[in-house]
Amino acid sequence: MNKISKKKMILAVVAGVTVLAAAYMGMACFFQSHFCLGTVVDGIRVGGCSAAKVEKLITEQINRYSLTLLEREGLSENVAGESIGLAPVFEGEVEALLKEQNGFAWIAVLFGGADLTLSNAITYDEDALENVLDSLSCLEEGNQRKPVNAECSEYSKDTGYSLVPADYGTTVNRKALKKAIEDAVFVLQEELDLDESGCYEDPEVGDDHAGLLGLIDSLNTYAGMTITYEFGDETEVLDGEIISTWLSQDKWKPVIDEEAVLDYVKSLGKKYNTAYQPKTFDTSYGQTVTISNGFYGWRIDNGGERDQILADLKEGESVTREPVYLQTANSHGETDYGDSYVEINLTAQHLFVYENGKLVVESDFVSGCVAKGHSTPTGAFGLTYKTTNAILRGPDYETPVNYWMPFNGDVGMHDATWRKSFGGNIYKTNGSHGCINLPLSVAKTIYETVNKGYAVLVYTLPGTESKSTQKNDAATVVNMIDGIGIVTLESETAIVNARNLYNALPDTAKQYVTNYDVLVAAESALEQLKNGQPAEQQPQEPVEQQPQEPAEQQPQEPVEQQPQEPAEQQPQEP
């Protein structure tokens, strides 16, 4: 390039720069009295407008302004600007905004924009606004439905507990609505959503209330778990349908009715407890008896099981288990004593000990003295405990026994080394105070077999005594009746003893008591004497005595007492 060309290029660049500078300066001068391009005032594009032009644009927008109220349930209403006396207020604010504008920065505004706001450009008539509020449909009393709190539903087997949504209603807060309208018209806002603007009176408990949602979760945790009880082959399921009836709430916290839980536990007991219930028992004699007395059997611990249920609910995990028992038995079902038990036949004065269905030992014994009113009680019991080298104490003696096995309070099994023989009818007149007297070797075997809770089944079974025993027993009664003699008030003991022995006889043996009428007459005479009347004595007729075999004399047994160590108490029947 030659020198002339370079000079021309330089001149052209200088000329271009000069033009651009002139144009920039010209625009800068223009924007000293006009708003820069890209400027917005109260939502109106005012780029290139003078202050007067801006005031005109604002006035035109105010004159055609209308505010749409967006209400709940799809409703809407309009508030026209003219209905509230909406008018512009120009007190030099537009000129002030223009003066604050830097005209030389018009290029930056062109690309970056400028959003300006007039603080006092609009006014309205407050009385007119109050009249408009009075006319709004959303504020009419008949159109306002009060809000209703959200709540927890009743329990449903399918869905448990769930949220019952709040009814947010349509009650508008007039004060809040007025303030929202004022704020909207000042910026010429075209729509006002009453919900978003907080114009409604909402319920105290909404659908998102943390306390309510937490309560529902807690209730569902309780009602959603199960406790499966095992009763042998049977099961019982505790689930939400029952648990839900125990639940209520207090300040967003679930409350469990512990008394209702206890009632449920008691209902389980009524269904599954076997303690104190009659038991059908197939004896070793091939006959079946019903044992009505005694505490043996399953017995749920009401308080313990209630506490365990409460603990399970707190954990919130489903479980399968047995109930908490106060007392257990060998097996579930009708024969809760299972196949391990001591069978005591008071009639035959004979017992059997079974373990796992196998006979361990059988033996004659001597039970409570009938004549003295100490008959051994029948019933189904559990061994209270066992101990060796116990001492049976009375007022004036101490008698040691090697094996002591109580099963019904003071009544138990033990060895009786002072006796020469066992079985037969010894117990009628020379029996114990209620205990089961055993040969030493038998007591030892039983002691080594049984443990605490072992079933002890005591019963009577008429007809299992021998005929010779029946005749001997009848002869004893005959002799006791003959020994009454002339009745006086002092005869009462002899009469009562004779009656006890007679009543204890099986029906097959009573036929051998040939002087029963003498006993009846003696009882009648005693009653007359006790009433202060002279007794009509029955003549004593000679009674043909039944032949008797010489009976072996039994030594007198010391009265059984509890050993020194305190006996474990039997559970009381509910």
Secondary structure as GFF3:
##gff-version 3
##sequence-region A 1 574
A	DSSP	alpha_helix	3	30	.	.	.	ID=ss1
A	DSSP	beta_strand	39	41	.	.	.	ID=ss2
A	DSSP	beta_strand	44	45	.	.	.	ID=ss3
A	DSSP	alpha_helix	51	63	.	.	.	ID=ss4
A	DSSP	beta_strand	66	70	.	.	.	ID=ss5
A	DSSP	three_ten_helix	72	74	.	.	.	ID=ss6
A	DSSP	beta_strand	76	80	.	.	.	ID=ss7
A	DSSP	three_ten_helix	81	84	.	.	.	ID=ss8
A	DSSP	beta_strand	87	88	.	.	.	ID=ss9
A	DSSP	alpha_helix	93	100	.	.	.	ID=ss10
A	DSSP	three_ten_helix	103	105	.	.	.	ID=ss11
A	DSSP	alpha_helix	106	112	.	.	.	ID=ss12
A	DSSP	beta_strand	114	116	.	.	.	ID=ss13
A	DSSP	beta_strand	122	123	.	.	.	ID=ss14
A	DSSP	alpha_helix	126	135	.	.	.	ID=ss15
A	DSSP	three_ten_helix	137	139	.	.	.	ID=ss16
A	DSSP	three_ten_helix	141	143	.	.	.	ID=ss17
A	DSSP	beta_strand	151	152	.	.	.	ID=ss18
A	DSSP	beta_strand	163	164	.	.	.	ID=ss19
A	DSSP	alpha_helix	174	186	.	.	.	ID=ss20
A	DSSP	beta_strand	191	193	.	.	.	ID=ss21
A	DSSP	alpha_helix	210	223	.	.	.	ID=ss22
A	DSSP	beta_strand	227	231	.	.	.	ID=ss23
A	DSSP	beta_strand	234	238	.	.	.	ID=ss24
A	DSSP	alpha_helix	240	243	.	.	.	ID=ss25
A	DSSP	three_ten_helix	244	246	.	.	.	ID=ss26
A	DSSP	beta_strand	247	250	.	.	.	ID=ss27
A	DSSP	beta_strand	253	256	.	.	.	ID=ss28
A	DSSP	alpha_helix	258	272	.	.	.	ID=ss29
A	DSSP	beta_strand	279	282	.	.	.	ID=ss30
A	DSSP	beta_strand	288	291	.	.	.	ID=ss31
A	DSSP	beta_strand	299	300	.	.	.	ID=ss32
A	DSSP	alpha_helix	302	315	.	.	.	ID=ss33
A	DSSP	beta_strand	319	321	.	.	.	ID=ss34
A	DSSP	beta_strand	325	327	.	.	.	ID=ss35
A	DSSP	beta_strand	341	345	.	.	.	ID=ss36
A	DSSP	beta_strand	350	355	.	.	.	ID=ss37
A	DSSP	beta_strand	358	364	.	.	.	ID=ss38
A	DSSP	beta_strand	379	382	.	.	.	ID=ss39
A	DSSP	beta_strand	387	394	.	.	.	ID=ss40
A	DSSP	beta_strand	397	408	.	.	.	ID=ss41
A	DSSP	beta_strand	411	415	.	.	.	ID=ss42
A	DSSP	alpha_helix	426	430	.	.	.	ID=ss43
A	DSSP	beta_strand	436	438	.	.	.	ID=ss44
A	DSSP	alpha_helix	440	449	.	.	.	ID=ss45
A	DSSP	beta_strand	455	459	.	.	.	ID=ss46
A	DSSP	alpha_helix	467	482	.	.	.	ID=ss47
A	DSSP	three_ten_helix	489	491	.	.	.	ID=ss48
A	DSSP	alpha_helix	492	504	.	.	.	ID=ss49
A	DSSP	alpha_helix	507	510	.	.	.	ID=ss50
A	DSSP	alpha_helix	516	530	.	.	.	ID=ss51
###
